[in-house]
Amino acid sequence: MAPERNTAANGSPPPNVSLMNRPPARGRGGPAQKPKNMSGTLKRLWGYIGQERKWLFIVFVLLLIDSGLTLVGPYLVGVSVDAIARDAGGVDFRLLEGVLVALTAAYIGDALLTWLQGWLMAGVSQRIVLRMRGALFGKLHKLPLVYFDTRRHGEIMSRLSNDIDNVSTTVSQTTSQLMSGAIAIVGSLVMMLALSPLLTLASLITVPFVYLLARTITKRTAGLFREQQAQLGLLNGQIEETISGIEAVKAFNRERSVVESFEETNRKLRDTGIRAQIWSGFLMPLLGVINNLGFAAVAIVGGILAVKGLATVGIIASFISYSRQFVRPLNDLANVYNVLQSGIAGAERVFEVMDEKEEPEDAAGAVRLLHPQGEVVFENVRFGYRPDAPIIGGMSFRAEAGTSVALVGPTGAGKTTVVNLLTRFYDVTGGRILIDGRDIREYTRDSLRGVFGIVLQDTYLFSGTIRDNIRYGKADATDEEVRAAAAAANADGFIRQLPDGYDTVLTENGGNLSQGQKQLLAIARVVLSKPSILILDEATSSIDTRTERHIQDALLHIMQGRTTFVIAHRLNTIRDADTIMVIDKGGIVEQGSHDELMQRQGMYARMFNNQFKNVVEGV
């Protein structure tokens, strides 16, 4: 069975990565980060774009044809002007009619090819996003739990949605523009040189100014767009965290504080967005001024050449059109580069996740854990997030196959960490753990985790029917097996009382069920998976005392013949365990049966007597 994720804490992350110690977001006027490695990001992005080479080649061919039609237009316009002025004021109607027909055909062809290019590029960009999002989602499943324990889930979700959508928009908008712009610039320059080298020189005077303007603005917007994406991720994290904990927010009357925090982050995002848009908005108006100066230069030089008889009016008309076609791609490329910064910022954030260290691969020669007996041995096991802050230090014990082991101790002692190490949610930093006499690192991870059935204190249910949630650990289970598992977990009764029974659709994390009902479904899920080793981490803590007595009978039934680890604070629930281990400060301080530990009058006896005393006083 796929174990449910435990975000609780005996092995929680070190304080420097907690929610309370996150670095503050950059405020207005703060330093904006530039892309860390623009060329490297583009190269990696090409790894996805390059898989569409065939369609990109087809788009390139269409662009060549389209550019040819576009270049023909100004030439035909010049011919038509000269046709009107031919023969001392006479009009060559036959030539004019032919030119008009050719112009109409060229413009219609241009429109059709432009539509076809857009249609093809939409498919290209969506397929690229499909692969990127699939790769990122697959990567998330390969990351260790500590990655998710140290980051806001909303910020991770933002990379899956906002950042990849940003890449999609950039690819669809810029790829064809870059290709068409390059073709148009080269083609227009050739035609301009053919018509008049002097006019061409006059029109090229604007190119250095366009380059300097684009370089200045994009240098500023690069960091702003990256900052904008980071702020958006932070905002999404706050939204996800607030919605998930809305009951706590309302219970502690923190609505105003939460709204103020959201508004502060939202303002920072607005300020960053405004600065990014203002700077990027400078580009086109200033480019327009530069272009108009270029057209003025062409008009002046063209007028002088016409007066001296070195150029006809038709040539000047054609040249002005070509100069527009030459300058427009330069403007587009400058604007595309500006848009590209936003896409690179999103791609960098995606690749940051892709570069995170994954769970270790299965060892060479790893074998599948088949027909497990359930013997578990800890040999001098050590673990810590940092070498100077061990959580588990030199722990050793043996759990015979088919026996029950209870782990008790104060909060933060390391009980849940023991379970996380056993299931390889975390890997030991020293010593080794054996199952059936073999180091668990010598087993394949999927077969190892397949022998465990885990019920956590904070269970998780997925959106879907109750039937599907119980079947989560055994997808091929029949309806009869699902009902039998629910009955064994004492869940069948309340399920049948629901309007749609086992077909009742649950909201996210079973929000339409009580906590106790969710826990019963989680236990039914484990029952159905028939694990060899059972782990119960405060499995009955959310269930009332009456229901707990019923569920204990079910748990005792499924525990028979299985190695079971029970983490419990209610000590009366583990009195029948074969072995009780008292854990404190990452080590075993006492070990034995309930009666043995009570006779020693040590830490366990004090914990039990204090708890029993509190119960009696409460009654």
N, C-alpha and C positions, 0 to 999 in steps of 0.2 A: 504493500500500500504506500502511496505517496504520502509522506508525513506532513502533518499540518505545521505551518510555520510558527515558531515560538519567538515572539518579540519580547518576552519577559526576561528577564534578568539576572539570574544568578551569575550568568556569564555575560552581562551587558557590556557594551563598549566602554572604553575608558572615558573619563569626563570630558576630555578635550574635544570629543566629537559629539557631545550631547546637544540636544536642542537649545539648551540654555547658553551654550558657548559658541554658537555659530558666529562667524565674523559678520559684522554689520554690512549691509549693502552700501554700495557707493552712493553718496548723495549728490545733489546737484552741484555741478562744478568740480566734482571729483575727477581723478585721473581715469581716463577711458583706456581700456586695454586694446591694443592692436592685435590683429591676427598673429598667433604665435608662429605659424609656419604656413604662409599663404601658398607658396609653391608646392609644399608637401601635401597640403590639403587638396589642392587642385589635382595633383597627381593621383591621390587616393580616390578622389571623386571620379576621375577619368576611368578608374577601374570599374565603376558601375556604368558610366556613360558609354565606355568602349564596348560593352556587351550589346549595344544597339548599333554597331557599325553598319550593318546592312541597311537599316532604315535611315541612318544618318547619311549614308552614301546616296540613297534615293532622294532624300531631301536636298542634298548638295546638287545633284543633277537637275532637279526641278528649279533650284535657285539659279543655276547657270542659265537655264532656258528663260526663266523669268527675268533675270538681269539683262539677257540679250534683248528681250522685248522692251524692257525699260529703257535700254540704251538707244533702241531704234526710235523711240518716241520723239526725243528732242531733235534728232536729225531730220525726221519727217516734218516736224514743225518748221524747221529752217527752210526745208525745200518748199513747203507751202507758202511761206512768206515771200520767198524769191519768185514763186509761181505767180503770185498776185502782182508783183512789181515788174514782171517780165515785159519785154517789148515796149518800153517807154510808156508804162502805165497800163498796158493791156494785161489781161488775165488769161493764163493758160488753164482753162477749165478742165480739159481732159486730164492734165497732170494733177490738178487740184482734187478732182474726184478720186483719182487713184490713191493719192496721199491720204485723203479722208477715210477711205475704205480700209487702208492699211493701218491707220491710226486706231480706228474702231476695233479692228481685229486684235491689235496689240494690247489695247486696254482691256478688252474682254478676256484675252488669254492671261494677262497679268492678274486679273481678279480671280480667275479659276485656279491658277497655280498658287496664288497666295492662300486661298481657302484650303487647297489640298495640303500645302505645307503646314498650315496650322493644325489641320486634322491629324496629320502624321506625327507632328511634334507633341501633340497632346497625349497620344498613345505612348510615345517614347518616354516622356517625363513621368507618366503614371507607372510604367513598368519599372523605371529606375527607382521610383519611390517604393514600389512594391517590394523590390529586392532589398533596398536599404532598411525599410521598416521591418521586414522579415528577419534580416540579419541582426538588427538591433534587438528585436524581441527575443530571438534565439540566444543572443549574447547574454541578456538579462538572466536567462535560466541557467547559464553556466557560471554566473558569479556567485561567490560565497555569501552566506547570510550577513556577514559583517558589513558588506557593501550596502545592503538595504537598511541595516540597523543604524548606519551613520549618515543617511541622507534622507531628505524629505521625499516622500513618494510622489507628491505632486510635481516636484522639480524633475524627477525621473520621467514622469508621464509627459511633461512638457517637451522633453527631447524626442519622445516617440511621436508626438503630434505636431506641436508648433515648429520645432526646428526642422523636422523632415518636410513638413509642408512648405517651409521657407525655401528649402533646397529645391523642391518640386517646382515652385513658382519661378525660381531663378533659372533652372534648367530650361523650362518651357519658354521663358521670355528671352533668354540670352543666347542659347545655342544657335538658333536660326538667324538671329540678328548679327551675331559675330560672323557667321559664314556669309550671309547676304551683304553685310557691310564691307567685308574684305573684297568680295567680288565686285560690288558697286564702285568702290574706291579705285580699284585697278582698272576696271572697264571705263569709268568716267575719265580717269587720267589719260588713258590711251586715246580716247575720242577727242579730248581737249587738246592734246598735243598735236593730233592730226589736223584739227581745225586751225589752231593758232598757238604757237609756242609762246608768243609774247603775252597773250591773254592768260595762258596757263600760268605763267610766272606771276602775273598780277593776282590771280586767285589763290596761289599758294602762300601768299603773304600772311594769311590768317592761321595757317596750320600751327606754327610755334605757339601762338596765343591760345589756341584750343588746347594744346598739350599742357601748357603751364597751368591753365585754369583747371582742367580736369585733374591734374596731379595734386594741386593744392587742395581742392575740395574733397577728393576721395581719400586723401591722407587723413583728413579730419573725420569723415563719415565712417571710415573703417572701424575705428574704435567705438564710435557711438552706436553703430549697429550691433556690435558684439555686446556692448553694455546693455542695450535694449533687450536682447535675447536673454541675457542673464537675469535682468530684472523681471522679465516675463516668467521665467522659470521660478523665481522666488515667489512671485505673486500666485502662481498655480499651486506651489507648495503650501502657502497659507490657506488658500481656498480648500484644498483637499484635507488639510489638517483640521480646519474649522468644521467642515461638514461631517467628517468622521467623528469628531468629538463634540457635536452640537449639544448632546445631553449634558456633558460636563460644563460646557460654556453657559448653558441656561441655569444649571444647578448652582453654580457659583456666581451668578449675576455678572458674568464677564462680557456681556454683549457689547457694551460701550467700549471696553478696552480692545476687544477683538476688532470692532469696526474702525476704531482709531488707528490700530496697527495696520489694518488693510488699507485704509485711506492714505496712510503715510507711504506704504510701498507703492500704492497706485499712483500717488503724486510723483514719486521718483521715476516710475515708469513713464508717466506723462511728460515729465521734464526732459528725460532722456530722449523720448520719441520726438518731442518738439524740436530739440536741438538737432537731432538727426535729420528730421524733415526740413528744417530751415536751411541747414547747410547743403543738403542735397537739392533743395529748391532753388538755391542760388545758381545752380549749374545752367539750366536751360535759358533763363532770361539773359544771363551774361553771354552765353553762346550765341543767342540771337543778336545781341549788339555786335559781337565780333563778326558774325556772318553778314550783317548788313553793311559793315565797313568793307568787307570783302566784295560784296556786290557793287558797292559804290566804286571801288577801285576798278572792277571789271568794266563798269559802265563808262568810267572816265577814259580808260585806255581804249576800250572798244570804240568810243566816239571819236577819239583822235585817229584811230586806224581807219574808220569809215570815211572821215573827212579826207584823209590822204589816199583813199582808194585802195587800201591794203586789206579791207574786209568788207563783205556785203552785210546788209541788214539781217539777212537770213542767217548768216554765220554767227553774228552777234546774238541773235535770238536763240539759236541752238546752243551757243556757248553758255549763255546765262542759265539755260535749263540744265546743261551738263555740270556747271559749277554748283548748282543747287544739289544735284545728285551726288556730287563729290563731297560737299560739305555736310549734307544731311547724315550720311553714314558716320562721318567723324563725330558729329554731335551724338548720334545714337550709340556709338562705341563708348564715348565718354560717359553717357548716361548708363549704358549697360555695365560698365566697370563699377559705377556707383551702386547699381543694383546687385552686382556680383559680390560686393562686400557683405551685404546682408546674407546672401546664400552661403558664403564662406564662413560667416560667424555661426550659422546654424549647423553647417557640416562639421566644423571644428568641435562643437559641443556633442554632436553625434559620435564622432571619432574618439572623443575623450572617453566615452563609455566603452566603445569598441576596444580601446587599448587597456582597459582595466584588467587586472590579473584575475584569471579564471580559477575555479576550483582545480586542484591538481588533476592531471590526467591519470587514468588507471595505470598502475605500474606495469612495466613490460612483463608479459607472462602472467598477468592477473587472471585468476580463475573465477568462475561463477560459484556462488555459494548455493549449492544444491542440497536438499534434504537436511537442513540444519537441525542439530540436536538442541542447541540453545545454551551451551556452556559458555560463560563469559568470564574472562580473566583480565584484570588490570595489573600490569607489572610496572611499578615505579613510574606511573603516569604523571607527567608535568604539562602544564599549559598556562599560557599568559599572552595577552595582546602585546605586551612589551616585556623584554627580558628582565627589566628591573621591577616589574609588578606582576608576579605570578598569581594566578587565580587558583590553580590546582598544583600542589607541590608534593611529588613523590607518593602518590596514592596507589595502594595495592590491595586487591581483594579478589576472591573467587566466588562466582555464583554458579552453582551446579545446575545442570539442565533440569528444567521443570520446577525449579524452586522459585519462591517469591522473595524479593529483596525490597525493603522499604528504606527510603532515604529521607531522613529528617534532620532538622537543624534550623538555625535562625535564617532569616531572609538575607540573601547575599553570601551564604556560606559556600556555595558552589554546587548545589544539588542539580540544578538544571544544566549546568556546564558538563556534569558527568554524562547526562543523557545526550547532550549535543556532541560530545566526543565519541560516544558509543555509536551514534548514527552517522558520524563523519560530517556533521554540519560544520564542525571545526576539526582540524587535524591536531594531534598532540604535538607538543614541541619537545617532548622527551619521554622516554619509556615506550611502551607499546600496549595495545589492547588486542586480546585474542578472542575469537569466537570459534569454538570447536577446535581449539589448539592451533589456530592459524591467525597471524596478524591480519587485522581487518583491512590494512592497506594492500594486502595481497589478493583481496577479492575485488571484483568489479563493483563500482559504486552502486549501479542500479540493482544488481542482485543482492548486495548487502542491505540496502534500504528496503528492498522488497520483502525482507523477513520480519520487518518491524511493523507493529501496529501502534499508533501513537494517538492518545487523547490528551489534549492540552487544556490548561485552565481557560485560555482564551481561544475557543474554537472558531473555525471559520467555515461558513457555508457559502456556496456560489449561487449566483442567480440561475434559476431553473427550477424544476420540479423537485419535490421531496424524494421521489423515486430516483431521480438522477443524482442527487446529492448522496444518498446512501450507496448508490452503485459506483460512486467516484473511484473507489479503490479496486473495483472489479467490474470493468465495463461490460463483460459478457454475462453477468449474473442474470438469472431469470427473475420474473416477477415473484415467483414463489420463494426464491432465495432471499429476495429483498424483504418480503413480508416476514419471513422467519427470523431474519436478522433484527428487524425492528421489534418483533415480539420478544426476542431474547434480551434486547436492551430496554424493554418495558416502554417502548415508544409507539407500539402499534395502536394502543388505546386512544391516545390523543390525536394520532394521525387520522384515524377513521372518523373522528368527530369533526374534522375540518370539512368545509363545503365540498372540496374536490378530492379529499382523501390524499392518496399518494401522488396524485397529479396536481396538487396545490403548488402554485408557482411562488417561490420565495423571492423577496426583494434582495438587494445587495446585503450579503452576510446575514441573511435570515432576519432582516429587520422586522418582519411581521410575526415573529415567534418570540416567546420569552427566552431568557437566557438558559433556563433549565431545559426547555424543549430543544433548544439548539444543541445542548450538551448530550441529550439523549440521542439525537440524530448522529452526532459525532461518534458516540459509542456504537450505534448500530452500524455505522460505516466500517468501524474496526472489526466488529463481529463478522461482517460479511467477507472481509479480506482474509480471514483465518490466518493471522500472523503466527510465526514461530516464537517471536519474542514480543512481549506486550509492555508498553510504557504508558503509565498513567500519571500524568503530571497535574496534580490537583483536579482529577477528573470529576469529582463530585462536589467541588467547592461552590459551584453555582446552583446546586440543587437543594431544595428544602429537605429537612430531616426526614419527613415521611417518604418522599420520593427516594431519598438516599438509601433507606432500608431496602426498598424494592430493587434498586439498582445494584446494591452490594451483592444480592443473591445472583444477579445476572453476571456481574463481574467475577464472582467466585467460580461460576460455571465455566466461563471462557478462559479463566486463568488455569484451570486444571490441565496439567501436562505441558504447560507453557512456562518458559522463564519470564518472570514478570518483575519489572522495576516500578515501584510506586513512590511518587513524591507526594507527601501529605503533610499538612499542618494540623489536621484533625487527627490526633494520635490514636483515638479510639477506633479509627477505621483501619489501622494497620496492626492491630494486636495479634492477628493470626499469621502475620508474615513469618516465613521461615527464618529470615535474618533481618534485623533492623540495624542500619548503620547510621550513626549520628555523625554528621559532617559539620565541621566548623573551621572557618578560615582556610578552606581548601584542603583539609585533611580529615581522616577518619579518627575521631576521638574515642568512640565506643562502638562495639559491634557484638551482637548476640540476639537471642530471642527476647520477647517482651518480658517474660518472667525473669530471665537472667539479668537483664538490664535494670529491672526494678529492684532486684536483690542487691545490686552493686551500689544503689543510691547515688548514682553519678548524675551527669548532665541530663540523660534521658529521663530518669526518675523525677528530677526537678521539673523538667518541662511537662511531663505527664501530670504530676500532682498539681502544678500551677494551673494547667488547663482544666483539669477536673474540678479544681476548687472554684475557678471562674464560672464553670457551668453550674455548679451547685449554688453559688451565690446568685447567679442570674435567675435561677429557678425560684 
